[in-house]
């Protein structure tokens, strides 16, 4: 079962009129198991069912507790959803390999902090392994929008195509990534169906992602990311 970290400080800040130990005692009432409590770090390790993707982050767990404790009732309200000019062109060549892609742009005034980035990455991997069936059915890429020039192209490339993968500083070919990178050796079978491989590229021919294997390094999220 996947595990997510919940900060004790977040619990106390969300429910200032309730003692922390009382809030912790309520976690099983929303279908969560407490795996452990790290007093030194101020963290509660919470185990959740993969069928509840809303529990894959601290914010989702706080939302559930707010409902249980009657602080905020009903479905969450998401504001400012609108159509944009951000376009992803899809090539016919991906049809028999990995045919579906979609995206969403999330904005806010302040950049991400270290804890939020760690939560996003943890949530991403939990969703990959659960609902995504170890990336076979679906995978998620997180990107810094300021590094991208639209329109995007979801297309295919050969094994000799090269780019700088996430966390690296030099280019590697698709073949190198599939044969030498741990993530390529683990998930390469999903797209290793012929001479072509899926690739998400922006208008400047920069690689955003080689799905479902690895993102490009150019669009990695950081402490400067707001979008």
N, C-alpha and C positions, 0 to 999 in steps of 0.2 A: 504494500500500500504506500502511496506517495505521502511525503511529510512536508509541511510548510512551517516556517518559523513565524511566530506572532510575538511582537514586543509587548512586555508588560506595561511599558509606558503608554503604548497606543490604547490598550484596554482601559487603563486608568483615565486617560484623556477623553476617551469616548463615553465613559460612564462615570463622571466625577462624583456622583452621589452614591455610588455603590462600592463597597469594599472589594479590593482586588481578588481576594480569595473567594468571594461570592460569585464574581464574574467567571473565574476559572471553573468553579463547580458547575456552571451552566453550559460549558462547552459540550459535554456529552448529550445535552438536551437538543442540540441542533445536529446531532449525528456525527460528532467528532470524537476521536480518541486521543487522549493525552499520552504521548510517547515518553515525554520527559520534560523536566523544568531545569533550565540552566540559570541559577540565581546570579552567578557572576556576570553573565552577559545580559541578564534581564530578558531572556527568551523562553518561550514555551514552544516545544516541538509538538505539533498537532498532526495526527494522521487522519487522512480523509479518503472517502471513496472516490475512485476515478470517475464514477458516474455523476459526480458533483463538481464540474469544472469551476463553478463559482467559488469553490473553497480552495482553489489553487493559489490564492494570494491572501495576504493579511486583510486587505480591503474587503474581499468577499466574505471573509469570516466575521469581520466587524459588522457588515451589513446584515448578516443572518442574526447575530446577537441583538442588534438594534430592533429587529422584528420581534424576536422572542421576548425581549424586555420592553416591548411596546414604546420604543423611542422613535422609530420610523417604520410605518406600516405600508404595505403594498409594494408593487414592483418599483425598481429604481427608475427615476426619470432622467433620461439622457437628453440634454439640450443641444441645440445648434447643429443638428444633423442636416446637411445640405449637399446638393450636387456640386461637383467641382469640375475643373478642366483637366484634372489629373487623369490621363488616359493610359491604359495598358493595351497595346495591340497584341493579339494572339495569332501566332503562325499555325497553319494547318499541320506543320511538321511535328507538333507536340501531341497530336491527337492520339496516337497509339503508345505514347510514352508516359506522359503526366499531363492530361488535357485541361485541367481546371485551375484557374488562378483568380484571386480577388485581393483587394487591398482596402485599407481604411487609414485615414490620416487623423491622428489625435493630437490636439494642440493644447497648450496651457502657457501661462505667463512665465513660470519659473522652470529652470532646467532640472533634470533628474539629479537626485543625490545617490550616494553609494548604495544605501539600503534599497532604494527603489529599483535601481538597476539589478541588484542581486535578486530581488523578488520577481522582476520581469523575466530574468533568465531562468530562474527556478520554475516559474509558472509555465514558461515555454516548454521546458523539458518534460514537465509532468503531463502537459497536454499532448506532446509528441508521443509519449509512452502509453498514455491511456486512450483517449478518444482517437488519437492519430494512429494507434496500433503500431507503435515504434516507427513512425513516419511513413508507414506503407500507405495508409489511407489519406493522411494529410500531414503537413508540416507548416511551421510558422517562422517567418523571418522578421526581425526587428531592424529598422533602418532609420538613420538620421535624414530627415527630409531635405535639410539645407544642402546636403551633398549630392542631391539628385536633380537631373535635368529631364523634364518630361518632353514628349511622351516616352513611355517605356515600351520595350519589345520583349515579349515572351516567345522565345524561339528555340532552335536547336543548333548545336555546334558539334564539331568533330572532336575526337579524343586528343587531337594535337592543339586545340584551342587553349590559350593560357591566360591567367589573370592572377592577381594577388589575393589569396584566400584570407579570411578573417584571422587576425593574430599573426600574420606573416608580413615579410618586408620585400620579398622577391616573388616573381611570377612562377607558377607551377602549371603544367598542363593538366587537363582533365584526367588524362591517363595517370599522371603522377599522383593526383589526389585520390583516385580510386585504388591505386596499388600501394601507396606508401602512407597515406594518412589513416589514422585509426578510424575516424569517422567515415572515410571512404570505404575502407574494408568492411565496416559494419553495415553500412546502408547502401553501398553501391549496387547490390543485387536488384534494388527496386527499379533502377533506371537503366541497368546494363542489359538492354534488350536489342542492341544493334549498333550501327556505326554513329548514331546521333544521340546527343545528350541535351536535356533541357537547360536553358540559361535565361535569366532575366537581366536585361541590359538597358541602360538609359540612352538618351538621345546623343550623348557624347561617347557612346560605345564603352562606357564603364560598367563593370559587372556588379549588380546588386546581389545576385544569388545564383548558386548552382543547386536548385532544389531537387531532392530534400537533403542534400549532403552538407553544404556549407555556404555561408554568405561571403561576399567580397569584403575586403578590408576597408574600402573607401567609405562605406556608409555605416560603419559600426557606431552604435550609440555610445555616448560619453557624458561627462558631467556638464557639457555645453548643450546637450540635446533638450530642446523644448518641444519639437515636433517629430 
